[in-house]
Amino acid sequence: MVGFCARLLRFAAAARVRGDRAGYDFARGLLWECDARLRHFAAGGPLRLPIVDLADLVGNLALPVSAAALRTEDGGVSPLESLCLAALVRHRAPRRIFEIGTFKGRTTCLLARHAPPDAELLTLDLPPEAVPAMAVAPTDGDLRYIAKPRIGECFADDPARGRITQLLGDSRTFDFAPYRGTCDFVFVDGAHSYPFVAADTATAFELLRPGGVIVWHDYKPGCPGVVRALHAIADERALVALRGTSLAVHWPPVGDVRPS
Ligand SMILES: C[S@@+](CC[C@H](N)C(=O)[O-])C[C@H]1O[C@@H](n2cnc3c(N)ncnc32)[C@H](O)[C@@H]1O
C-alpha cells in the first residue's frame, strides 16, 4: 500500500520532469479518483450499530432455501443476505410485506416464498421516465439501477405473482397513506443518497404495524447516505447490524405490540 503510493507519486513526478503529459495526467487522475473514493467511503463515518448474529434474532431456525434463490447480480443482495432475509421472514411470518426498491424483483420473490402462503407483498420502484420531474435528483450511482428496461422481471412468471402488488413512483413523494400501519415487514432498498434513505426510513416506520420489522440493505461504509440516515435515528430506535452482511434491522421482540 505504502509502496504503491510511493510508486504512483514517483511516476507522476518523473512524468512531469520529462514532459510526459499523458503519463502525468494518468497518475494525477488515479490520485484524484482514489481521493474521491476515499472521501465518499469515509463520509458516513464509522459504522456504530451493535452487531448481532442471525441466530441472536431467529434462534436455531432451520431454513430450506433453493440454490437458485441465492443467485446474485449487481444491484441485488448477496447470498448470505438472501439467507438472512429468508430467515427473518420465516421467523416473523408477516402477513403484509412492503419492499421499497423492486429492481428486477429477485428479493421480492425470495420474500414471497418464505412468507406464509396467504401473505401479501407490495413492492415500489421508480420508473426511469419519472426521473426528469423529480425535485431531488438521484445520484449517478442510483441512476445505474433506475435505468432498466423492466421493473420486477423476476416475478412475472413466479408462482407468487398473484400475491405481489407492483407499485410505481418516487418513494419520496408516493402516497403511502393506504398502507400506513398495516405492514409487518418492510425492506428498504431504494435510492442510496441521504435524502431518499431518510425519507424511506421515516416511511418504513409509518408503514409498520406495532411490533413490525424493518430491514435496510447497504448499511456499509461505501453507502454513506444509508449509514448517516440510520445513525440519525439510532438513539431513538432499536437498530442492529447483521454480522457478515450489509443488513441493518429494526427487530422488536416477538409479541411486542408497542408502537415502534
Ligand atoms: C439496489 S436496487 C434494489 C434491489 C432489490 N431490492 C433486490 O434486492 O434485488 C434499487 C432500486 O431502487 C429503485 N429506486 C431508486 N430510487 C427510487 C425512488 N426514489 N423511489 C422508488 N424506487 C427507487 C431503483 O429503480 C432500483 O430498482
The ligand as an SDF file (V2000), in Angstrom:
LIG
                    3D

 27 29  0  0  0  0  0  0  0  0999 V2000
  -30.4200   -1.6630   -5.4110 C   0  0  0  0  0  0  0  0  0  0  0  0
  -31.8730   -1.7390   -6.3230 S   0  0  0  0  0  0  0  0  0  0  0  0
  -32.9650   -2.7560   -5.3300 C   0  0  0  0  0  0  0  0  0  0  0  0
  -32.5650   -4.2060   -5.3160 C   0  0  0  0  0  0  0  0  0  0  0  0
  -33.6820   -5.1280   -4.8970 C   0  0  0  0  0  0  0  0  0  0  0  0
  -34.2640   -4.7600   -3.6180 N   0  0  0  0  0  0  0  0  0  0  0  0
  -33.1200   -6.5480   -4.8120 C   0  0  0  0  0  0  0  0  0  0  0  0
  -32.7940   -6.9840   -3.7120 O   0  0  0  0  0  0  0  0  0  0  0  0
  -32.9820   -7.1630   -5.8780 O   0  0  0  0  0  0  0  0  0  0  0  0
  -32.5590   -0.1540   -6.0140 C   0  0  0  0  0  0  0  0  0  0  0  0
  -33.8890    0.0580   -6.6780 C   0  0  0  0  0  0  0  0  0  0  0  0
  -34.4790    1.2250   -6.1270 O   0  0  0  0  0  0  0  0  0  0  0  0
  -35.1550    1.9020   -7.1400 C   0  0  0  0  0  0  0  0  0  0  0  0
  -35.2680    3.3120   -6.7660 N   0  0  0  0  0  0  0  0  0  0  0  0
  -34.3150    4.2710   -6.8190 C   0  0  0  0  0  0  0  0  0  0  0  0
  -34.7980    5.4420   -6.4230 N   0  0  0  0  0  0  0  0  0  0  0  0
  -36.0880    5.2320   -6.0920 C   0  0  0  0  0  0  0  0  0  0  0  0
  -37.1260    6.0860   -5.6370 C   0  0  0  0  0  0  0  0  0  0  0  0
  -36.9230    7.3870   -5.4250 N   0  0  0  0  0  0  0  0  0  0  0  0
  -38.3410    5.5430   -5.4240 N   0  0  0  0  0  0  0  0  0  0  0  0
  -38.5690    4.2290   -5.6340 C   0  0  0  0  0  0  0  0  0  0  0  0
  -37.6190    3.3780   -6.0780 N   0  0  0  0  0  0  0  0  0  0  0  0
  -36.3970    3.8790   -6.3030 C   0  0  0  0  0  0  0  0  0  0  0  0
  -34.2970    1.6960   -8.3890 C   0  0  0  0  0  0  0  0  0  0  0  0
  -35.0340    1.8590   -9.5620 O   0  0  0  0  0  0  0  0  0  0  0  0
  -33.7870    0.2670   -8.1760 C   0  0  0  0  0  0  0  0  0  0  0  0
  -34.5880   -0.6490   -8.8660 O   0  0  0  0  0  0  0  0  0  0  0  0
  1  2  1  0
  2  3  1  0
  2 10  1  0
  3  4  1  0
  4  5  1  0
  5  6  1  0
  5  7  1  0
  7  8  2  0
  7  9  1  0
 10 11  1  0
 11 12  1  0
 11 26  1  0
 12 13  1  0
 13 14  1  0
 13 24  1  0
 14 15  1  0
 14 23  1  0
 15 16  2  0
 16 17  1  0
 17 18  1  0
 17 23  2  0
 18 19  1  0
 18 20  2  0
 20 21  1  0
 21 22  2  0
 22 23  1  0
 24 25  1  0
 24 26  1  0
 26 27  1  0
M  CHG  2   2   1   9  -1
M  END
$$$$
